Amino acid sequence: MTNSARPASVLDSSFRLSEILSALSYALDITEGQPQGHAVRSCLIGMRLAEVIGFPEADRASLFYALLLKDLGCSSNAARLCSLFGADDRALKRQHKLADWAAPMPGLAYAMRNAVPEASPLARVLRVASLAVNERGSGREMVRTRCDRGAEIAAMLGFTEVTREAIRTLDEHWDGRGMPAGLAGEAIPLGGRIVGLAQSVEVFASGFGVDAALAVARERRGTWFDPELVDALRGVGRDGGFWAKALGPMPGTHLATLAPEDEILAADDAKLDLIAEAFARVIDAKSPYTYRHSEGVAEVAVEIGRLLELDAAELRDLRRAALLHDIGKLGVSNLILDKPDRLTDQEMAQVRMHPAFTQRILGRVRAFEGIVEAASAHHERIDGKGYHRGISGEYLGAAPRALAVADVYEALTADRPYRSGLPRDEAMAILRRESGLALCPESVEALGVHLG
């Protein structure tokens, strides 16, 4: 069998849910175009605000997870955003958090700065004009999709209504001019008000310094932000020790003490499966061409593994690895993922980096240490000509071999920007041609048995 790490069941009892989700939040950061640790720093800031204002103790844990997972829906509007503006979705999202949406004609200013940045001035003006005429209401629609999707995945993970509604309302503004529902004042849940302020403060503090972040909060007091929360922030702003921790090189080390003691949740096997399934939905929402890709790969990989006689623990790890194998694609622009034409060498180089991103992200999650090798090796080849490490077959265990075959099969049979999905017989013919060169012969034949 494989030489993977200890079965997950041996590991589970020593892991806290907060530790796992804080590590995975780094994947959400790169999807939002934010520096690593954005969600963790936002959580530190938001929980400090909660302490100052006396946020109800019973709901502190719910707020904690809302802050940490506020961007669960971030991938769901990436393709649409990229298509509308003809620009890198990550850059668009980064600029969105810096824009002053209370300024006169904010949408026009945002579009003029960001639409088709590589095009001629005339082409850019024409794109902006087209957006103004044809896409009224698209911004609100995309924010609603993002917020609803985030709340839906939070519900899937079993979080409370306080968590879900904080995520759903984090882009609402105190004056009622926010999105998606245009809620105003205390109609916005307090959790949503805290998350909205905390994330904006983090963006400006990380990018421009604490004084700049406090100045932005004061400017938007009573428009974007709850006046009482901004007033509470002033006191926090004078605590140099807090900001040294929050903006320091390892903010995650200060997070463990913030999860309320009566809400410390252990991650058992069932919870780890659920986390993998939830993040698979985040991954697959990045592109309309990868809808259910991760789930499909997981189903096929497990059937291959079963025919290769992997034991129960190995099959469980293989399924988790398959669900999360493309988490690194969250760091690749939709300009590349959804491009209908042949990729340039430079674009292909970026695509080839996604297994390295997968390795880096999952490597942060101690509970998933047994799946990192398989998940990050899904584009390696038996002949050593794969990527990102160029590992040859003798160093690849049964799990990464099975996962590689499942990934290729699912990709061949699914629609892509440049072609329609292939019938199963054609896909298997291609796999058999690659058997022994790129792909493991035993895994290819196991898939043939499963399909036959």
C-alpha positions in Angstrom: 0.0 0.0 0.0 1.0 3.7 0.1 3.7 5.1 2.4 1.4 7.9 3.6 1.4 9.3 7.1 -0.6 7.9 9.9 -4.3 7.4 9.3 -6.4 10.5 9.9 -8.2 8.8 12.8 -5.0 8.7 14.8 -4.4 12.4 14.2 -7.9 13.9 14.7 -8.1 14.1 18.4 -5.2 16.6 18.7 -6.6 19.2 16.3 -8.8 22.1 16.9 -11.3 23.3 14.3 -10.0 26.9 14.7 -6.4 25.7 13.9 -7.5 23.9 10.7 -9.8 26.7 9.4 -7.3 29.5 10.2 -4.7 27.6 8.1 -7.2 27.0 5.2 -8.2 30.7 5.4 -4.9 31.5 3.6 -6.5 29.9 0.5 -9.4 32.4 0.7 -6.8 35.3 1.1 -5.2 34.5 -2.3 -8.6 34.2 -4.0 -9.4 37.7 -2.7 -6.1 39.1 -3.9 -5.0 39.8 -0.4 -1.7 39.1 1.3 -1.5 35.9 3.3 -2.9 36.2 6.7 -5.6 38.7 5.8 -8.5 36.7 7.3 -6.5 35.8 10.4 -5.6 39.5 11.0 -9.2 40.5 10.4 -10.2 38.0 13.0 -7.8 39.4 15.6 -9.0 42.9 14.9 -12.7 41.9 15.0 -12.4 39.9 18.2 -10.6 42.8 19.9 -13.5 45.1 18.9 -16.0 42.6 20.2 -14.2 42.6 23.6 -14.2 46.4 23.8 -17.9 46.8 23.0 -19.0 43.8 25.1 -20.2 41.6 22.3 -22.4 38.8 23.9 -20.2 36.1 25.3 -22.6 33.4 24.0 -22.0 34.6 20.4 -18.2 35.2 20.5 -17.4 31.8 19.0 -19.9 32.4 16.1 -18.3 35.8 15.5 -14.8 34.2 15.6 -15.6 31.8 12.8 -17.5 34.5 10.8 -14.3 36.6 10.8 -12.1 33.7 9.9 -14.4 32.4 7.1 -15.8 35.7 5.9 -14.6 35.0 2.3 -16.0 31.5 1.9 -18.0 32.8 -1.1 -15.2 34.7 -2.7 -14.6 32.3 -5.6 -18.2 32.3 -6.7 -18.1 35.6 -8.6 -14.5 35.4 -9.8 -15.3 34.3 -13.3 -18.1 36.8 -13.8 -16.0 39.7 -12.5 -13.1 38.7 -14.8 -15.4 38.4 -17.8 -17.0 41.8 -17.2 -13.8 43.8 -16.8 -11.4 41.7 -18.8 -8.9 41.9 -15.9 -7.4 39.6 -13.3 -10.1 38.8 -10.8 -7.6 38.8 -7.9 -6.5 42.4 -8.8 -10.1 43.5 -9.2 -11.0 42.1 -5.8 -8.0 43.8 -4.2 -9.0 47.1 -5.7 -12.6 46.6 -4.7 -11.6 46.6 -1.0 -9.6 49.8 -1.5 -12.3 51.7 -3.4 -14.4 54.4 -1.7 -17.9 53.3 -2.6 -19.4 56.3 -0.9 -17.7 58.7 -3.4 -19.6 60.2 -6.3 -20.1 57.7 -9.1 -17.9 55.1 -7.5 -18.7 52.3 -10.0 -17.6 54.5 -12.9 -14.3 55.4 -11.1 -13.7 51.7 -10.3 -14.3 50.7 -13.9 -12.1 53.3 -15.4 -9.2 52.3 -13.2 -9.6 48.5 -13.7 -11.3 47.6 -17.0 -9.1 45.8 -19.6 -5.9 47.3 -18.2 -3.8 46.0 -21.2 -6.0 47.5 -23.9 -5.8 50.9 -25.6 -7.4 53.9 -24.1 -10.2 53.8 -26.6 -10.9 50.1 -26.0 -11.0 50.8 -22.3 -13.5 53.6 -22.6 -15.7 51.4 -24.9 -15.6 48.6 -22.3 -16.6 51.0 -19.5 -19.5 52.4 -21.7 -20.7 48.9 -22.4 -20.7 48.1 -18.7 -22.6 51.2 -17.9 -25.3 50.4 -20.5 -25.6 46.7 -20.3 -24.6 45.7 -16.8 -26.7 47.8 -14.4 -27.2 45.9 -11.2 -24.4 43.4 -11.9 -22.4 44.6 -9.0 -25.2 44.0 -6.5 -25.9 40.6 -8.1 -22.3 39.5 -7.8 -22.1 40.6 -4.1 -25.3 38.8 -3.4 -24.0 35.6 -5.0 -20.8 35.9 -3.0 -22.5 36.6 0.3 -25.2 33.9 -0.1 -22.6 31.3 -1.2 -20.4 32.1 1.8 -23.4 31.8 4.2 -24.4 28.5 2.5 -21.0 26.9 2.9 -20.9 28.1 6.6 -24.2 26.4 7.1 -22.8 23.2 5.5 -20.0 23.3 8.1 -22.6 23.5 10.8 -22.0 27.1 12.0 -24.7 29.1 13.7 -27.1 31.7 12.3 -24.9 34.4 13.9 -22.0 33.2 11.8 -24.0 32.8 8.6 -25.7 36.3 8.9 -22.4 38.0 9.7 -21.0 36.6 6.5 -24.1 37.4 4.5 -24.1 41.1 5.6 -20.5 42.1 5.8 -20.8 44.4 2.8 -23.8 46.3 4.1 -23.2 49.9 5.1 -24.6 51.8 8.0 -26.2 54.4 5.7 -28.1 51.7 3.7 -26.0 52.1 0.6 -24.2 48.9 0.9 -24.9 45.5 -0.7 -26.6 43.2 -1.4 -29.8 44.0 0.5 -29.3 47.7 1.3 -29.8 47.2 5.0 -29.2 50.2 7.2 -28.2 50.9 10.8 -29.1 48.3 13.4 -31.0 46.3 10.8 -27.5 45.0 9.9 -26.6 42.3 12.4 -23.9 43.4 14.8 -21.7 40.6 13.7 -21.9 41.8 10.1 -21.0 45.3 11.2 -17.9 44.1 13.1 -16.7 41.9 10.2 -17.2 44.7 7.7 -15.2 47.2 9.8 -12.5 44.7 10.7 -11.7 43.6 7.2 -11.5 47.2 5.9 -9.2 48.2 8.8 -7.0 45.2 8.1 -6.7 46.0 4.4 -5.6 49.6 5.1 -3.5 48.8 8.1 -1.5 46.1 6.2 -1.1 48.2 3.2 -0.6 51.7 4.5 -0.2 51.5 8.3 -2.5 51.7 11.4 -2.9 55.5 11.3 -4.1 55.3 7.7 -6.6 52.6 8.6 -7.9 54.6 11.6 -8.3 57.7 9.3 -10.3 55.7 6.8 -12.6 54.4 9.6 -13.2 57.9 10.8 -13.9 59.2 7.3 -16.5 56.5 6.9 -18.0 56.7 10.3 -21.8 56.9 10.0 -21.7 56.1 6.3 -20.0 52.7 5.9 -19.5 51.9 9.5 -21.4 51.9 12.8 -20.4 55.0 14.7 -20.1 53.2 18.0 -17.7 50.6 16.5 -15.5 53.3 15.0 -15.4 55.1 18.4 -14.4 51.8 20.0 -11.7 51.3 17.4 -10.0 54.6 18.5 -9.0 53.0 21.8 -7.7 49.9 20.1 -5.7 52.1 17.8 -3.6 53.3 20.8 -2.6 49.7 21.7 0.8 49.3 20.0 1.3 45.9 21.5 -1.9 44.6 19.9 -1.0 45.9 16.4 2.5 44.5 16.7 0.9 41.0 17.1 -1.8 41.5 14.5 0.5 42.9 11.8 3.5 40.9 12.8 5.0 38.0 10.8 3.0 35.2 12.6 -0.5 36.5 13.4 -1.9 33.0 13.5 0.1 32.2 16.7 -2.1 34.7 18.6 -5.4 33.3 17.3 -5.7 30.2 19.6 -6.4 32.2 22.7 -9.3 34.0 21.1 -11.6 30.9 20.5 -13.9 31.0 23.6 -13.0 28.2 25.9 -16.4 26.7 26.0 -16.5 26.5 22.2 -13.2 24.8 21.5 -14.1 22.3 18.9 -12.1 19.1 18.1 -12.0 18.0 14.5 -12.9 14.3 14.2 -12.9 12.2 11.0 -16.4 13.3 10.1 -15.6 17.0 10.5 -12.4 16.7 8.5 -14.4 15.1 5.7 -16.9 18.0 5.9 -14.2 20.6 5.7 -12.7 18.9 2.6 -16.1 18.8 1.0 -16.8 22.5 1.8 -13.5 23.7 0.5 -14.0 21.6 -2.6 -17.1 23.7 -3.3 -15.0 26.9 -2.9 -12.5 25.5 -5.3 -15.0 24.4 -8.0 -16.9 27.7 -7.9 -13.8 29.5 -9.2 -14.6 28.6 -12.8 -17.8 27.5 -14.5 -15.8 24.8 -16.3 -14.8 23.1 -13.0 -18.3 22.8 -11.5 -18.2 19.6 -9.5 -14.7 18.8 -10.8 -13.2 18.1 -7.3 -16.2 16.0 -6.3 -16.1 14.1 -9.6 -12.3 13.4 -9.2 -12.9 12.2 -5.7 -15.6 9.7 -6.7 -13.4 8.3 -9.5 -10.2 8.2 -7.4 -11.9 6.3 -4.6 -13.2 3.7 -7.0 -9.7 3.2 -8.5 -8.3 3.0 -5.0 -10.9 0.4 -4.0 -9.9 -1.8 -7.0 -6.2 -1.4 -6.1 -7.2 -2.7 -2.6 -6.3 0.4 -0.6 -7.5 0.0 3.0 -10.2 2.2 4.6 -7.8 4.8 6.0 -6.0 5.1 2.7 -9.3 5.5 0.8 -10.4 8.2 3.2 -7.1 10.1 2.8 -7.3 9.6 -1.0 -10.8 11.1 -1.1 -9.7 14.1 0.9 -6.7 14.6 -1.3 -8.9 14.5 -4.4 -11.4 17.0 -3.0 -8.6 19.5 -2.2 -6.1 18.7 -5.0 -6.9 21.9 -6.9 -7.0 24.3 -3.9 -3.9 25.9 -5.5 -6.0 27.0 -8.5 -7.6 29.6 -6.2 -4.3 31.5 -6.8 -4.5 31.4 -10.6 -6.4 34.2 -12.5 -9.6 33.4 -14.3 -8.1 35.2 -17.3 -6.0 32.0 -17.6 -8.4 29.3 -16.2 -11.2 30.4 -18.5 -9.2 31.4 -21.6 -10.7 29.8 -24.7 -7.5 30.0 -26.7 -4.1 28.2 -26.4 -2.2 29.4 -23.3 1.1 31.3 -23.8 4.2 29.9 -22.3 4.0 32.5 -19.5 0.4 31.6 -18.8 1.1 27.9 -18.8 3.9 28.5 -16.3 1.4 30.1 -13.9 -1.0 27.1 -14.3 1.9 24.7 -13.6 2.4 26.5 -10.3 -1.0 25.5 -8.9 0.2 22.1 -7.4 2.9 24.1 -5.6 0.3 26.4 -4.2 -1.7 23.3 -3.2 1.3 21.9 -1.4 2.0 25.2 0.4 -1.6 25.7 1.5 -2.3 22.1 2.7 1.2 22.0 4.3 -0.1 24.6 6.8 -2.8 22.2 8.0 -1.4 19.6 10.4 -4.6 17.6 10.3 -4.0 17.1 6.5 -0.4 16.2 6.6 -1.2 12.7 5.3 -2.7 14.0 2.1 -0.3 16.7 1.0 1.9 14.4 -1.1 -1.0 12.9 -3.1 -2.9 16.2 -3.5 0.2 18.2 -4.7 1.4 15.4 -7.1 -1.6 15.1 -9.3 0.2 16.4 -12.3 3.3 14.3 -11.8 4.0 11.6 -14.5 5.4 8.1 -14.3 8.2 9.1 -16.7 9.2 12.1 -14.5 8.1 14.7 -17.0 5.2 16.1 -14.9 5.0 19.1 -12.7 5.6 20.8 -10.3 8.5 18.7 -8.9 9.2 16.3 -11.8 8.9 13.2 -9.6 9.2 9.9 -11.4 6.9 6.9 -10.9 9.2 5.0 -8.5 8.7 7.8 -6.0 4.9 8.1 -6.4 2.7 6.0 -4.1 -0.6 4.4 -5.1 -2.7 7.4 -3.9 -1.1 10.1 -6.2 -1.1 7.6 -9.1 -4.8 6.9 -8.7 -5.5 10.6 -8.2 -3.6 11.6 -11.4 -5.7 9.1 -13.5 -9.0 10.3 -11.9 -8.0 14.0 -12.6 -7.2 13.4 -16.2 -10.3 11.3 -16.8 -12.7 13.9 -15.2 -11.0 16.7 -17.1 -11.3 14.9 -20.5 -15.0 14.1 -20.0 -16.0 17.6 -18.8 -16.6 20.7 -20.9 -13.6 23.1 -21.1 -13.4 26.7 -22.6 -11.6 25.3 -25.6 -13.6 22.1 -26.2 -16.6 20.0 -25.3 -16.3 17.0 -22.9 -15.3 13.7 -24.6 -17.3 10.5 -24.5 -16.1 8.0 -21.9 -14.7 5.6 -24.5 -12.6 8.3 -26.2 -11.3 9.4 -22.8 -10.3 5.9 -21.9 -8.6 5.5 -25.2 -6.5 8.6 -24.5 -5.7 7.3 -21.0 -4.6 3.9 -22.3 -2.2 5.7 -24.8 -0.7 7.5 -21.9 -0.5 4.4 -19.7 3.0 3.5 -18.6 4.3 6.9 -19.9 2.4 9.6 -18.0 -0.1 7.5 -16.1 0.1 4.4 -13.9 -1.0 1.3 -15.9 -2.6 -0.4 -12.9 -4.7 2.8 -12.1 -5.7 3.2 -15.7 -6.9 -0.5 -15.9 -8.7 -0.2 -12.6 -10.6 2.8 -14.0 -11.4 0.7 -17.1 -12.8 -2.1 -14.9 -14.9 0.4 -12.9 -16.3 2.0 -16.0 -16.9 -1.3 -17.7 
